[in-house]
């Protein structure tokens, strides 16, 4: 599309230099993704650096058109476009370039501290059961139904979403189920998406730190913004979660789910065993293959949403949930007489709940293996230590995704918060940590591998390295490295 056509009608723009007649084929805020003169580079302010610092790299890659909120000095022969709002302007450009596909899709946004992935997975499955053409975007990647593609973040930015949505439209997809993280909301990554239905899953203090939310109030506000700034007219919330009523208070039509007290969708738990949880909804009995009250809460949200979106009774979807499992959530692997659990639990509340659920069903000695991501979530490290010490019999502290941060430093910070230092040991290398946990365990013991879940890579100072815990478990009796 010609740049002049692409920018037509967008207010508050100023131009410095020549090139309004250039043909634009892509827009990005990542200079590494620049593809020659057809790319418009948006110099966004990031958490650790301003996009202006990457203008020279974008120029070397052929970019000649730059968008910025502040005056920058691109090389000679380039066009600088100044705007009042980088998020609003670049989102409009990104979607317009792809033919505004978001206008032809129905969006469900799911937010909450925990439960987003499970709820999204359940809901996507239920909608397909009802014959809906649906795709999902979230922690598990982009699920088209017949194929899955990875995503860099739980919620990608509109730069990536715009062409993805255009692909959805071409494939005949009608509904998009999206996990929407608090950081994505704070950063404006989903700006311009007209969400039809919003779902709130749970809340606990998390994602507070120097590169995330400054405090609890900012975290709550980020979650709430999904229900105040994106046109949502109907919201479904877990009534058992703190702040639920407040977070969705501005939405005209509200529906609540609960496993603890009567609500619009009350799921009465009947029994929990090693095969899952039986519960009833409006007098109809159903079952999920995942033990734990919190998994039933996620199922209720998905059932309520499926009913709302299709016009069918929520309980009519109960048969479709039987046998459904979510990758990296409460996965069980037997090896050498030990039972390994693989789960994405990575904050204090999820560790407590997960450990308690496992202990209720498997009373053997429990060893928890976990770490904490680098560069963010610093406040969760002390809480993780406290939760693990109170819940497990022994802990192995190891790496999660250290990124640019020193992995030993992260482990040491967690270990420092153990009151009884004999209840934990640091093994920085995560594969060796799994081997260590196996070595010190006995048949009948339970080993919790927490924090990685479905993930197949580990993000380190040297980049993303292949890492899949199921492969490591399978090769525990083989001393060679397998990940």
Secondary structure, DSSP 8 states (H G I E B T S, - for coil): -BHHHHTTT--S-EEESS-TT-B--EEES-GGG--GGGEEEE--B-SSSBGGGGHHHHHHTT--EEEESS-----TT-EEEE-S-HHHHHHHHHHHHTT-GGGGSEEEEEE-SS-HHHHHHHHHHHHHHTT--EEEEETTEEE-SS-EE--SSSS--HHHHHHHHHHHHHTT--EEEEE--HHHHHHTTTTT--EEEEEE----S-SBSTTSBSSHHHHHHHHHHHHHSS---EEEEETTSTTHHHHTTT-SEEEEEESSS--TEEEEEEEEETTEEEEEETTEEEEESS-SHHHHHHHHHHHHHHHHHHSS-GGGGHHHHTT---TTSSEEEEETTEEEEEE---SHHHHHHHHHHHHHH--S-EEEEE---SSS-TTHHHHHHHHHHHH-SEEEE--S--TTS-HHHHHHHHHTT-SSGGGEEE--SHHHHHHHHHHH--TT-EEEEES-TT--EEEETTEEEE--HHHHHHTTTS-S---
